[in-house]
Each structure stands twice: as C-alpha cells, then as structure tokens.
C-alpha cells in the first residue's frame, strides 16, 4: 500500500502481508505522515474507501486528534461505485478543496510497478520486524 502526494510521488509505502486492504495499513501510513508534519497542518486525503475510514475513526475514537486534521474524499473512479449520499459528501468534484485531483495516483503508481510484483512477492513464512516511532 502506498501514500502518494498530489503529484503522484510516493511518500510512504507499507508491505501488505495479509490478504485484503485492511484499514490498519491506511492508519499506519497516515500516522507516519502526520508524525512528520507540524501539528497545525491539515491534510486532504483521497482514498478508495475514505468514507469507511472516517466513520471508523469517529466511531471507535481511534486517534481522536486526526479527525480535526484530515479532510476525507473518495477517489474519482471509486466514488461512482458508492451510494449517492456518500458521493454527495465525499466526491472530489463536489468540493473546491480538491481542484482537479482524481485520487487515482496509487493506481498509476502500481501500474508502473506491476512488472516487479512477481519477483518481489513473499512466498512462505517470513518474520516481520516492525519498528515504529510515534
């Protein structure tokens, strides 16, 4: 999983070792970003399921300081698959904040790296060493 800037440059990467796109990968990437930025800065985040991510943060009060610092939106391609109410709140074309950003930078990023996936895939049991400084 990757966290990219508005210009589609990779800022942080996470090695997904479980099947599926779990929210804790997104939490880890957001935490890594927010730790590097001054606390007064706000972040605009376009993500395929940003609506579910924001709802989880609010419901479980996970990292309560985050909600004030992040504006959530659903990436363009995925927004049309969401319910109408979700599109009204999270569609990037419905708010001036996003400009013409489409939030599909990760799709383009992975498309460029697709040929590397087979040779870098983890096959078998591996021991993960996780260091986290927050």
ROROLUM-64435 format. One record per residue (C-alpha): residue in one letter; residue number from 1; x, y, z. Coordinates in Angstrom, 2 decimals, m for minus. Layout:
   residu   num         X         Y         Z
        A   NUM         X         Y         Z
...
***
This chain:
   residu   num         X         Y         Z
        X     1      0.00      0.00      0.00
        X     2      1.31      3.47     m0.77
        X     3      0.77      7.04      0.35
        X     4      1.38      9.47     m2.50
        X     5      1.42     13.24     m2.69
        X     6     m0.84     15.21     m5.03
        X     7      1.85     14.94     m7.73
        X     8      1.80     11.11     m7.57
        X     9      5.17     10.80     m5.83
        X    10      5.49      8.08     m3.20
        X    11      5.89      9.39      0.34
        X    12      5.43      6.20      2.37
        X    13      4.96      2.52      1.48
        X    14      3.58     m0.34      3.56
        X    15      4.22     m4.00      2.87
        X    16      0.83     m5.74      2.95
        X    17      1.35     m9.15      4.50
        X    18     m2.33    m10.01      4.98
        X    19     m4.93    m10.54      2.30
        X    20     m7.23     m7.65      1.57
        X    21     m6.89     m3.93      2.04
        X    22     m7.18     m3.65      5.82
        X    23     m7.69     m0.29      7.47
        X    24     m4.67     m0.65      9.74
        X    25     m2.40     m0.22      6.72
        X    26     m4.06      3.12      5.97
        X    27     m3.83      4.09      9.67
        X    28     m0.10      3.29      9.68
        X    29      0.56      5.38      6.57
        X    30     m1.49      8.32      7.85
        X    31      0.23      8.13     11.24
        X    32      3.64      8.14      9.57
        X    33      2.68     11.22      7.55
        X    34      1.15     13.15     10.44
        X    35      4.20     12.47     12.61
        X    36      6.36     14.23     10.02
        X    37      4.14     17.30      9.65
        X    38      3.63     20.17     12.09
        X    39      0.51     19.72     14.22
        X    40     m1.08     22.88     12.82
        X    41     m1.08     21.49      9.25
        X    42     m4.18     19.93      7.75
        X    43     m4.12     17.05      5.28
        X    44     m6.53     16.30      2.44
        X    45     m6.86     12.58      1.82
        X    46     m8.38     10.92     m1.25
        X    47     m8.81      7.18     m0.68
        X    48    m11.00      4.49     m2.25
        X    49    m12.97      3.96      0.96
        X    50    m12.28      7.20      2.80
        X    51    m15.91      7.27      3.92
        X    52    m15.45      4.00      5.84
        X    53    m12.09      5.13      7.18
        X    54    m13.52      8.37      8.56
        X    55    m16.51      6.55     10.03
        X    56    m14.20      4.07     11.81
        X    57    m12.04      6.85     13.22
        X    58    m15.13      8.61     14.59
        X    59    m16.94      5.50     15.83
        X    60    m14.03      3.89     17.66
        X    61    m12.36      7.20     18.62
        X    62     m9.12      5.87     17.22
        X    63     m6.54      8.65     17.17
        X    64     m9.06     11.39     18.06
        X    65     m6.70     14.20     17.07
        X    66     m6.73     13.00     13.46
        X    67    m10.29     13.96     12.57
        X    68     m9.56     17.67     13.04
        X    69     m6.50     17.48     10.79
        X    70     m7.83     15.44      7.85
        X    71    m10.32     16.22      5.10
        X    72    m11.58     12.99      3.52
        X    73    m12.64     12.33     m0.06
        X    74    m13.19      9.26     m2.22
        X    75    m11.08      8.93     m5.35
        X    76    m12.92      9.66     m8.62
        X    77    m13.06      6.17    m10.10
        X    78    m14.29      4.60     m6.88
        X    79    m16.73      7.39     m5.96
        X    80    m19.22      6.32     m8.62
        X    81    m19.49      2.88     m7.02
        X    82    m20.52      4.38     m3.68
        X    83    m24.06      5.21     m2.61
        X    84    m25.49      8.58     m3.64
        X    85    m25.29     10.02     m0.11
        X    86    m21.62      9.06      0.08
        X    87    m20.99     10.72     m3.27
        X    88    m22.58     13.94     m2.04
        X    89    m20.22     14.11      0.94
        X    90    m17.01     12.60     m0.41
        X    91    m16.89     13.10     m4.20
        X    92    m13.88     15.30     m5.00
        X    93    m15.73     17.21     m7.74
        X    94    m18.34     18.37     m5.21
        X    95    m15.84     20.46     m3.20
        X    96    m13.37     23.15     m4.28
        X    97    m10.76     21.71     m1.91
        X    98     m9.64     19.00     m4.35
        X    99     m9.34     21.02     m7.56
        X   100     m8.88     18.55    m10.42
        X   101     m7.13     15.90     m8.31
        X   102     m8.58     12.50     m9.02
        X   103     m7.03     10.45     m6.21
        X   104     m6.00      7.68     m8.59
        X   105     m2.25      8.21     m8.22
        X   106     m1.80      4.85     m6.50
        X   107     m3.45      3.07     m9.43
        X   108     m0.98      4.73    m11.81
        X   109      1.91      4.04     m9.41
        X   110      1.12      0.31     m9.18
        X   111      0.57      0.11    m12.93
        X   112      4.17      1.26    m13.40
        X   113      5.48     m1.22    m10.81
        X   114      3.34     m4.18    m11.90
        X   115      6.22     m5.99    m13.62
        X   116      8.15     m6.08    m10.30
        X   117      5.37     m7.79     m8.32
        X   118      6.15    m11.45     m9.23
        X   119      9.83    m11.24     m8.32
        X   120      9.22     m9.35     m5.06
        X   121      6.27    m11.42     m3.81
        X   122      6.81    m13.06     m0.43
        X   123      6.49    m16.82     m0.74
        X   124      6.49    m18.66      2.55
        X   125      6.70    m17.64      6.15
        X   126      8.73    m14.57      6.92
        X   127      9.49    m12.86     10.19
        X   128      8.49     m9.23     10.23
        X   129     10.48     m6.72     12.20
        X   130      8.39     m3.67     12.90
        X   131      9.84     m0.53     14.31
        X   132      7.53      2.34     14.93
        X   133      8.46      5.70     16.37
        X   134      5.48      7.91     17.23
***
